[in-house]
């Protein structure tokens, strides 16, 4: 039975990934999402979700560049680490942004290497950009007091009211801007770290950077349907990715009490035109307004943090994390947790 299930999943997955994808099909999706000449878009992507596209990563990037045109701007995160930034800075003392690959997906690494693409000067959270506002987005990142907050490309995305484009993936890195903006509890380690960083133009400097604490700040307490505090994965509120993350919230007993609330917020975004969605090979593409999202999230997070501030005891959060009792982010994690609970490895 188990083998048959695996084979069925493989066949379904192969059909989706091998399905031919034309330039015209991608262009149709882009138009549905409201991307047009002059747009500024910040892209998170799973290249696999595009299906059997013969044009490769560079071909997809060219389609996106053509969609926004020379008056628009295309940008992507190009973080130099994967996993925890705390682990990265504790094992790395030198970063050269001229050669350090992007660890935020294959598409972003291809983008980093394309002619005319600029990269911001930051050892852990650089952003790459191309187009009219590329220099504005990427300039001065090394002077910012935080990683993704005021003075960084993420604030400038807000200034430009960029559209966040998610292609088959739940990532939403502008959530880190919101964390810094609302002074999220336990966000930073108490002491800065020093990294020697060579910038895109070859200038080298010793940089003191504040560092996000590993895993602990991923937990956000939100008021549930009966007034109870509900632990959520921070980037799942208030606008989770409309596929597996949204389903997982409804199925996860710990987060289900806020499912109706996030559904209502999502419906409000759609009705106001702040959120647009389309599908390609059954994978979700979506765009949403940076200003609308950040404005809503800052208001909601500020109120919820204040209402449940006593829940953010660092020793207690560390205990929950060690016990495997942090909230689920998506369906894959939900299924893994269910398997572990059935085996008795998670309380």
SULBELDA-V51200 format. One record per residue. RES is the residue in one letter. PSI is psi in whole degrees, 0 to 359 (* if undefined). NEAR is the number of other C-alpha atoms within 8 Angstrom. D_CENTER is the distance of its C-alpha to the mean C-alpha in Angstrom with 1 decimal. Layout:
RES:PSI:NEAR:D_CENTER
RES:PSI:NEAR:D_CENTER
//
This chain:
X:314:4:36.2
X:318:5:33.2
X:318:6:33.9
X:321:7:34.3
X:316:8:31.0
X:319:8:29.2
X:320:8:31.2
X:317:8:30.3
X:319:8:26.5
X:315:8:27.1
X:317:8:29.1
X:317:8:26.6
X:316:8:23.7
X:319:8:26.0
X:319:8:27.1
X:315:10:23.7
X:332:12:22.6
X:353:8:26.1
X:132:9:26.4
X:135:8:27.3
X:120:11:24.9
X:161:8:26.6
X:321:7:25.6
X:321:6:27.0
X:318:8:24.8
X:318:10:21.6
X:322:10:23.2
X:317:8:24.1
X:316:12:20.5
X:318:10:19.4
X:322:9:22.3
X:329:10:21.6
X:359:11:18.2
X:12:8:20.1
X:130:11:19.2
X:171:9:22.4
X:133:11:24.2
X:348:10:23.2
X:150:12:19.6
X:121:13:16.8
X:141:12:13.6
X:117:13:10.2
X:132:12:9.2
X:134:13:6.6
X:149:10:9.4
X:106:11:11.6
X:329:10:14.9
X:328:6:16.9
X:348:11:16.1
X:345:14:18.1
X:202:13:21.2
X:68:9:24.2
X:117:9:23.6
X:344:7:26.4
X:354:7:25.0
X:181:7:22.6
X:316:10:19.3
X:324:10:21.3
X:319:8:22.8
X:319:9:19.5
X:321:10:18.6
X:323:8:22.1
X:316:10:21.7
X:319:9:18.7
X:317:11:20.7
X:326:9:23.7
X:320:11:22.0
X:336:16:21.2
X:177:12:24.3
X:340:11:25.7
X:352:10:25.3
X:185:13:21.5
X:134:18:18.6
X:131:15:15.9
X:155:13:13.1
X:151:11:10.3
X:146:15:8.8
X:52:15:11.6
X:145:12:11.3
X:3:13:14.6
X:161:11:13.9
X:153:9:12.5
X:230:5:12.6
X:130:9:13.8
X:330:13:14.4
X:314:10:17.6
X:321:9:18.9
X:310:10:18.2
X:337:10:20.2
X:347:7:22.8
X:358:6:23.5
X:131:8:23.1
X:350:9:25.2
X:133:7:25.1
X:130:11:22.4
X:107:11:23.6
X:349:14:21.0
X:334:9:23.4
X:341:5:23.0
X:121:8:20.0
X:156:8:17.8
X:133:14:14.1
X:15:11:12.6
X:40:12:9.3
X:152:9:11.2
X:321:10:14.7
X:319:12:14.2
X:327:12:12.8
X:321:13:15.7
X:320:10:18.1
X:316:11:17.0
X:325:12:17.6
X:359:7:21.1
X:148:7:22.1
X:139:4:24.9
X:356:6:24.2
X:130:13:20.5
X:152:12:20.1
X:134:12:18.1
X:156:16:17.7
X:91:13:19.9
X:136:11:17.9
X:337:11:18.3
X:323:9:14.9
X:44:11:12.2
X:154:14:13.8
X:140:13:12.7
X:147:16:14.8
X:151:16:16.4
X:142:12:19.4
X:195:13:21.7
X:317:9:23.5
X:18:10:21.2
X:315:15:19.8
X:322:9:22.1
X:318:7:21.3
X:318:13:17.6
X:343:16:18.0
X:142:9:21.3
X:12:10:22.0
X:326:13:18.8
X:345:8:21.2
X:352:6:23.0
X:146:11:20.2
X:338:9:21.0
X:200:10:17.5
X:316:11:14.4
X:13:13:12.0
X:221:15:14.6
X:138:11:17.8
X:3:12:19.0
X:170:15:15.8
X:335:13:14.3
X:324:13:11.8
X:324:12:15.1
X:330:11:16.5
X:321:12:13.9
X:317:11:15.1
X:321:8:18.7
X:357:7:18.4
X:51:10:16.8
X:155:14:14.5
X:130:12:13.1
X:125:13:9.4
X:119:12:10.1
X:121:14:8.4
X:96:15:11.0
X:26:11:11.7
X:150:10:8.3
X:358:8:6.3
X:145:6:2.7
X:76:8:2.2
X:343:7:3.5
X:349:8:6.7
X:332:10:7.1
X:326:9:8.7
X:317:13:11.0
X:319:12:12.1
X:314:10:12.8
X:323:12:15.0
X:323:10:16.5
X:8:9:17.8
X:59:7:18.9
X:133:10:17.1
X:137:6:19.7
X:22:10:19.8
X:311:12:16.7
X:148:8:18.6
X:153:10:21.2
X:331:4:24.6
X:141:5:25.5
X:165:9:23.8
X:152:9:23.8
X:129:9:25.4
X:136:14:24.1
X:118:11:26.2
X:131:14:24.1
X:125:13:25.4
X:176:13:23.8
X:334:12:23.5
X:5:6:27.1
X:354:7:28.6
X:135:7:29.0
X:137:8:28.6
X:153:7:28.2
X:125:8:27.9
X:131:9:24.8
X:117:8:24.5
X:143:11:20.9
X:147:12:19.8
X:132:11:17.6
X:136:10:15.2
X:143:12:17.2
X:123:9:16.3
X:320:7:14.8
X:316:11:17.0
X:4:13:14.7
X:352:8:12.4
X:126:11:15.2
X:130:10:15.9
X:128:12:19.3
X:145:12:19.8
X:126:11:23.2
X:184:10:24.2
X:333:8:26.7
X:21:6:29.7
X:4:6:28.5
X:150:7:27.3
X:130:9:24.3
X:128:12:21.7
X:124:12:19.1
X:156:13:15.6
X:130:13:12.3
X:321:10:10.9
X:0:10:7.6
X:5:12:10.2
X:130:10:12.3
X:0:11:13.4
X:81:10:11.6
X:158:11:10.4
X:134:10:9.7
X:15:8:13.4
X:252:7:14.4
X:328:9:14.4
X:317:14:12.4
X:319:13:14.9
X:318:11:17.8
X:322:13:17.1
X:317:14:17.2
X:329:11:20.6
X:339:8:21.9
X:117:10:21.0
X:331:7:24.1
X:329:8:22.3
X:348:14:19.8
X:327:10:22.0
X:348:12:23.8
X:4:13:20.8
X:314:11:20.2
X:325:7:22.6
X:315:8:21.1
X:329:12:17.5
X:320:8:19.4
X:320:8:21.4
X:319:10:18.6
X:317:11:17.1
X:322:8:20.7
X:317:8:21.1
X:318:10:18.2
X:318:10:19.7
X:330:7:23.2
X:358:7:22.5
X:12:7:20.9
X:339:10:17.6
X:130:12:15.8
X:144:12:17.0
X:154:10:16.7
X:164:10:18.5
X:148:9:19.0
X:118:11:20.0
X:43:10:21.6
X:13:6:20.4
X:140:10:16.7
X:133:13:14.8
X:139:13:13.7
X:149:13:12.7
X:146:13:12.6
X:154:12:12.7
X:127:12:14.3
X:313:12:12.6
X:318:10:15.9
X:318:9:16.3
X:310:10:13.0
X:318:11:13.3
X:315:8:17.0
X:315:9:16.8
X:318:11:14.3
X:316:11:16.4
X:312:8:19.5
X:315:9:18.5
X:317:9:17.1
X:314:9:20.1
X:318:8:22.5
X:321:11:21.1
X:317:12:21.0
X:320:7:24.5
X:329:6:25.7
X:29:11:24.7
X:326:7:24.9
X:345:5:27.4
X:349:6:25.0
X:33:10:23.0
X:122:7:25.8
X:314:7:24.4
X:322:6:27.1
X:320:8:26.4
X:321:10:22.7
X:323:9:23.5
X:315:8:26.0
X:319:10:23.7
X:313:11:21.2
X:329:7:24.2
X:0:8:25.5
X:31:8:22.5
X:25:9:22.3
X:156:9:18.7
X:160:10:17.1
X:141:12:15.7
X:320:11:12.0
X:180:12:13.1
X:321:11:16.5
X:314:6:16.8
X:323:9:16.6
X:316:12:18.9
X:321:8:21.4
X:317:8:21.3
X:320:9:22.1
X:320:8:24.8
X:317:8:26.4
X:321:10:26.4
X:320:10:27.9
X:329:7:30.5
X:355:7:31.4
X:16:7:31.8
X:349:7:29.4
X:133:10:27.2
X:*:7:29.1
//
